[in-house]
Amino acid sequence: MNRFSPYAAVILRIVVGLVFLHHGIMKVHMGLTGVAGFFHGAGIPFATIFAGVVIAFETVGAGLLVLGIIPRIVAAGYVVEMTVAILVVLVPAHQPFELEGVLWAASIALVALGSGPLSLGQMLKKA
């Protein structure tokens, strides 16, 4: 490790947050019924409820992650979300899961690393 290593978490946190934010905005544009229809077709129970949760989590959670507010909690949620996406949606459909796998691994890294030195959460702790 060198003196710049802690900043790797900052870059990872921002990039992962922006990717989830992009996908969350896409789901907002699909609408609750569109996302729920996709979830229902994938066999996810309570599709409308989970669609609302995922839309909110991928937008609000991503914003929190980018800002570095409760990053370990948000990242842990993304680990769960990507696990479900891979095991429930992609593997049964014999679809590749490169993006979801990378987001899963990056989220695990963020659970371990936290926000890094440059985050709003760190600044609020010091105030």
N, C-alpha and C positions, 0 to 999 in steps of 0.2 A: 504494500500500500504506500501511496505517496500523499503529499499534501492536497492533491487535487481529487483524490478518490471520493471524498464525501459529495463532491459536486456531480458525480455520476448519478446519484439518487435524484438530484434535482432534474437533470435532463430526462431520466427515465420517467419520473413522476409527471412532468409536463407533457411528454410525448404520449404516454399511455392515457393521460387525461384528455388530450386533444382527440385521440382516436375514438375513445368512448363518447366524447361530446359529439363528434361527427355522426356516429351511429345513433346516438340518442336523438339528434336533430332529424336524422332520416326517419326515425320511428315517429317523431312528432308529426312530420309531414304525411306519414302513412295513416296516422290517426289511430285512436284506440281500437276501433273496430277492425282496421286493417291488420294491426299487430296481433290482436286477439284471434282473428281468423287464421293467421299464420301459426300461432301457438296451438290453436285447436287442431289444425291440420297435422301438426307435429305430434299430437297426442298429449300435450301438456294439459293437466287438469286445471280447472278454474282459470281458463285462458284469459278472460277479461280482467280479472284481478291481477294476475301476474303480468299482463301486458301493461297495465297502469304502473305497477311497481317497477318494471324494467324501464319504461319510458322515463319515469321520474328519476330512477337511480342512474341511468346513463346520461342524463342531462345535469341534474343537480349534483349528483355524486362526482361527475367528471369536473364540474366547476370547482367543487371542494378540493379535488385531487390536484388540479392545476395550481390552485392557490396554496396548497399544502396544509389544509385544515382537515384534521382527523384522517390523514392519509392511510394509516394502517387499517382502520375500520373500513374505509371505502375500498381499499385494495383487497381486503378479505372478502368483501361482498362480490367483487369482480372475480375472485378465484372461484367462488360458488357459482356465479353466473356462467363463467366459461366452462366449468366442469359440466353443468347441465347442458349447455349448448353442444358441447362435444359428445357427451354420452347419450343424450336423449334425442338430439336432432341430427347431428352430422354422421356419427358412426352408423346408426341404423339405416340411414339413407345412402351409405357408402360414398359420402362426400369428403373431400379433403378438408383438413382443419388447421392449415398452417397459421392463419391469422389468429384464430382462437387459441391455438397452442402457444403462440408467442405471447399473446395477451395474458394467458394463464400463467406462464412462467414469469413474465414481467411483474404481474400482480403479486405473485409469491415473493419475488425479490423486494417489492415495495413493502410488503408486510414485514419482512426482515429488516429492511434498511430505514424505513420511515421516510420523512419528508426531505431530509438533507438540510444543509445549513441555510438555504435561502427559501424561506416560506413564511406566509402570513401567520400560520400557526405558531412557528418559532418566535416571531416578533410579538405576538400577543402574549405568549408565555413570559417574555422578558418584561413586558409593560406592567 
